[in-house]
Amino acid sequence: MSDYNLRFKKAIDFLRDNKGYVYTDVSKKLAEFKKRVPQSKKPPGTSESQISRMYRGDKEVTFPTINFIQKYLDTLRVNWNETSQSYEVEEGIEIENENEYIEEKPLKNVKGVYEMYHLSHFSDTILKNIIWIREDGEVCINGYSNCEHRGKAEVFKSSFLSIQIDTLVHANGKKEKFHYQIFANLDGNMQNGDIFHFFGISTTISITNEAMANKRIFVKLSHDENEQNEDWIHELIYVNNTEAIDKLNESKAGKIADYLLESSTIIIKEKTNQKMN
């Protein structure tokens, strides 16, 4: 048997010994998991007959199959121990309902601190803000003039992230209502795998009080939602500053400046009842 086949066999044995699952149960659970967590690529076949053949070694187990099985086991808080070559439940965790972890902790992978980049109203600068996304959904954005934008993050359809900002807090502590939202599709990474950066779109109010939309890029600084760093500050990057733009394009996320500059900010200047010529 190949290494992947042996690991697959151990995964099935673990589910049998700890959950009492037979091939039929495993096939059913994996089919349900496919529906709950959308995949960026076509997921591997997990019919009862395929599971039986892979378990016996009659069918080759590929990396995508092992990766998919591990994603399911992650929902049970079951990890692969490379040293002992065996599956283990996280310390202090009891396996009961595999839906519970996904439902109770939808932001477990998203939480953390990010740089958030977007193009300005006049497209002459790229703005960098620092955003904290907490596991309980609370969101805080470090903005200009020492102000903060606060709101709530929610997950729906397993893969979509919605951030609703509803409060602006000034440096003097004064609060006022402020509305904008950010929308992003994180695909299967919402619940499984690492998130290093992701892309979204925002709708808000321009500085000239017009409806506005633009792209956003989020680059993770820390997985710790409470971490603070004096170097994490709001920044204006002027598009005519070649050195600054080149540096931004060297980001670990790729060519951020080029990506944002390829399409200008959308501003709705048309007035209600205005006839379109």
Legacy VTK file of the C-alpha trace (Angstrom):
# vtk DataFile Version 3.0
C-alpha trace
ASCII
DATASET POLYDATA
POINTS 277 float
0.000 0.000 0.000
1.103 3.573 -0.649
1.598 6.019 2.227
-1.656 7.778 1.308
-3.556 4.466 1.253
-2.176 3.553 4.682
-3.147 6.949 6.075
-6.624 6.632 4.552
-7.010 3.200 6.159
-6.020 4.642 9.530
-8.583 7.434 9.115
-11.369 4.915 8.455
-10.173 2.761 11.373
-10.209 5.824 13.632
-13.805 6.668 12.660
-14.821 3.044 13.196
-13.198 2.785 16.615
-14.242 6.227 17.911
-17.574 6.804 16.166
-18.678 3.315 15.272
-18.854 4.229 11.570
-18.957 1.633 8.806
-18.356 2.428 5.114
-21.985 3.534 4.648
-21.742 5.998 7.534
-18.450 7.455 6.303
-19.805 7.891 2.783
-22.914 9.656 4.100
-20.932 11.973 6.400
-18.498 12.962 3.646
-21.382 13.662 1.258
-22.958 15.947 3.862
-19.609 17.643 4.430
-19.270 18.402 0.707
-22.557 20.315 0.840
-21.651 22.270 3.993
-18.193 23.347 2.856
-17.968 24.286 -0.844
-14.720 23.253 -2.517
-12.662 25.329 -4.962
-12.056 22.165 -7.011
-14.171 19.083 -7.672
-14.012 16.989 -4.480
-12.902 13.352 -4.691
-15.394 10.533 -5.011
-16.523 9.169 -1.642
-19.118 6.541 -2.451
-19.324 3.461 -0.242
-17.735 1.274 -2.940
-14.880 3.758 -3.516
-14.158 3.974 0.212
-14.118 0.183 0.427
-11.693 -0.125 -2.519
-9.353 2.565 -1.168
-9.411 0.958 2.283
-8.374 -2.409 0.819
-5.724 -0.813 -1.377
-7.484 -1.755 -4.634
-7.851 1.931 -5.556
-5.067 4.501 -5.254
-5.560 7.240 -2.651
-4.362 10.609 -3.943
-3.319 13.731 -2.040
-6.617 15.574 -2.801
-8.508 12.661 -1.232
-6.364 12.646 1.904
-6.611 16.436 2.094
-10.413 16.269 1.846
-10.619 13.567 4.527
-8.430 15.704 6.799
-10.703 18.694 6.316
-13.617 16.584 7.508
-11.595 15.297 10.467
-10.723 18.915 11.334
-14.414 19.467 12.117
-14.098 16.686 14.689
-10.909 18.290 16.046
-8.929 15.218 14.939
-5.310 15.767 13.847
-2.716 13.637 12.117
0.376 13.041 14.265
3.299 12.774 11.862
5.598 11.368 14.541
3.369 8.501 15.651
1.749 8.155 12.214
-1.696 8.089 13.793
-4.830 10.183 14.260
-5.438 11.883 17.583
-8.227 13.974 19.081
-7.126 17.416 20.291
-6.406 17.424 23.996
-9.491 18.168 26.092
-11.899 17.583 23.165
-14.575 14.906 23.065
-16.015 13.837 19.720
-19.786 14.228 19.735
-21.545 16.249 17.039
-19.321 17.068 14.069
-21.630 19.954 13.069
-21.118 21.700 16.393
-17.615 23.047 15.764
-18.525 24.562 12.395
-21.750 26.113 13.707
-20.306 27.481 16.945
-17.036 28.791 15.519
-17.708 29.996 11.966
-14.895 32.574 12.159
-12.231 30.253 13.605
-10.044 30.583 10.488
-10.889 34.191 9.643
-10.166 35.732 13.030
-6.985 37.768 13.381
-5.386 41.042 12.368
-5.135 42.153 8.728
-3.842 44.959 6.574
-6.780 46.161 4.486
-5.988 47.932 1.204
-8.326 49.837 -1.119
-8.265 52.619 -3.704
-9.332 56.105 -2.629
-12.278 58.132 -3.946
-10.150 60.005 -6.496
-7.949 56.974 -7.283
-4.843 59.008 -6.468
-3.948 57.077 -3.301
-4.150 53.552 -1.939
-5.328 53.414 1.657
-4.048 50.881 4.139
-6.036 50.323 7.320
-5.575 47.771 10.082
-8.600 45.602 10.808
-9.158 43.272 13.761
-11.670 40.461 13.254
-12.557 38.631 16.456
-13.829 35.082 16.688
-17.047 36.374 18.278
-17.620 38.557 15.194
-16.623 41.935 16.607
-14.712 44.067 14.083
-12.544 47.140 14.614
-10.812 49.115 11.858
-7.971 51.504 12.675
-8.620 54.486 10.395
-7.393 58.002 9.758
-7.057 60.701 12.463
-6.992 58.024 15.180
-10.637 57.168 14.558
-12.079 53.649 14.645
-14.783 51.972 12.617
-16.633 49.251 14.495
-19.076 46.621 13.415
-19.830 42.927 13.080
-18.625 40.049 10.899
-20.922 37.191 9.962
-20.686 34.033 7.873
-23.398 32.632 5.638
-23.593 29.749 3.154
-20.438 28.387 4.826
-18.040 30.405 2.656
-19.208 34.034 2.457
-17.960 36.711 4.855
-20.034 39.830 5.471
-18.630 42.710 7.531
-21.139 45.390 8.505
-19.656 48.620 9.880
-22.178 50.704 11.818
-20.252 52.972 14.209
-17.521 55.597 13.847
-15.612 56.376 17.046
-13.620 59.640 17.003
-10.363 60.216 18.886
-12.265 62.169 21.581
-14.572 59.190 22.169
-17.570 60.641 20.365
-19.604 58.066 18.459
-21.731 58.481 15.380
-23.586 56.195 13.011
-21.584 55.203 9.952
-22.507 52.574 7.415
-20.508 50.495 5.021
-20.164 46.832 4.297
-17.561 44.442 2.977
-18.380 41.219 1.196
-15.979 38.371 0.389
-16.089 34.741 -0.706
-13.458 32.690 1.134
-14.569 29.387 -0.399
-13.564 26.267 1.555
-10.874 28.196 3.445
-13.598 29.693 5.626
-13.659 26.486 7.653
-10.585 24.559 6.544
-6.994 25.435 5.760
-4.977 28.578 6.262
-5.997 32.102 5.238
-3.021 34.304 4.375
-4.915 36.907 2.331
-8.305 37.286 0.717
-10.224 39.621 -1.583
-13.493 41.461 -1.164
-15.626 44.342 -2.324
-17.034 47.181 -0.249
-19.955 49.552 -0.572
-19.845 52.822 1.317
-20.290 56.599 1.089
-17.714 58.679 -0.759
-16.202 61.859 0.662
-18.582 63.751 -1.627
-21.590 61.857 -0.210
-22.154 59.565 -3.161
-22.653 55.818 -3.265
-19.278 54.171 -3.844
-17.823 50.670 -4.277
-14.259 49.403 -4.507
-12.108 46.298 -4.213
-10.436 45.370 -0.938
-7.432 43.172 -0.204
-6.873 41.724 3.267
-3.366 40.524 4.168
-3.067 38.677 7.474
-0.625 40.068 10.012
-1.489 37.771 12.908
-3.882 34.952 13.738
-4.098 36.367 17.270
-7.193 38.580 17.356
-5.871 40.510 20.374
-2.350 41.233 19.162
-1.236 44.868 18.976
1.835 46.346 17.319
2.949 49.975 17.162
4.062 49.456 13.561
0.514 48.573 12.474
-0.775 51.979 11.440
-3.059 53.630 8.890
-1.172 54.691 5.754
-1.762 56.681 2.565
0.241 55.456 -0.423
0.311 57.935 -3.318
0.080 56.299 -6.735
2.672 58.730 -8.170
5.203 57.556 -5.558
6.973 54.940 -7.663
9.102 53.636 -4.808
6.097 53.126 -2.516
4.050 51.460 -5.260
6.925 49.120 -6.163
7.302 48.169 -2.507
3.576 47.448 -2.224
3.804 45.222 -5.301
6.428 43.148 -3.479
3.898 42.104 -0.839
3.684 38.437 0.106
0.154 38.578 -1.342
1.467 39.650 -4.756
1.159 42.861 -6.767
-1.386 44.648 -4.577
-0.993 48.076 -6.198
-1.382 46.773 -9.750
-4.451 44.778 -8.731
-6.202 47.777 -7.166
-5.223 50.210 -9.917
-6.451 48.012 -12.762
-10.031 49.086 -12.048
-11.004 52.478 -10.648
-13.373 53.061 -7.762
-17.036 53.035 -8.781
-18.867 56.265 -7.934
-22.605 56.693 -8.529
-22.892 60.344 -9.576
-26.306 60.019 -11.233
-29.220 61.617 -9.375
-32.629 60.134 -8.711
-34.896 60.401 -11.808
-31.956 61.565 -13.954
-32.482 60.450 -17.530
-29.665 58.419 -19.032
-28.615 59.644 -22.468
LINES 1 278
277 0 1 2 3 4 5 6 7 8 9 10 11 12 13 14 15 16 17 18 19 20 21 22 23 24 25 26 27 28 29 30 31 32 33 34 35 36 37 38 39 40 41 42 43 44 45 46 47 48 49 50 51 52 53 54 55 56 57 58 59 60 61 62 63 64 65 66 67 68 69 70 71 72 73 74 75 76 77 78 79 80 81 82 83 84 85 86 87 88 89 90 91 92 93 94 95 96 97 98 99 100 101 102 103 104 105 106 107 108 109 110 111 112 113 114 115 116 117 118 119 120 121 122 123 124 125 126 127 128 129 130 131 132 133 134 135 136 137 138 139 140 141 142 143 144 145 146 147 148 149 150 151 152 153 154 155 156 157 158 159 160 161 162 163 164 165 166 167 168 169 170 171 172 173 174 175 176 177 178 179 180 181 182 183 184 185 186 187 188 189 190 191 192 193 194 195 196 197 198 199 200 201 202 203 204 205 206 207 208 209 210 211 212 213 214 215 216 217 218 219 220 221 222 223 224 225 226 227 228 229 230 231 232 233 234 235 236 237 238 239 240 241 242 243 244 245 246 247 248 249 250 251 252 253 254 255 256 257 258 259 260 261 262 263 264 265 266 267 268 269 270 271 272 273 274 275 276
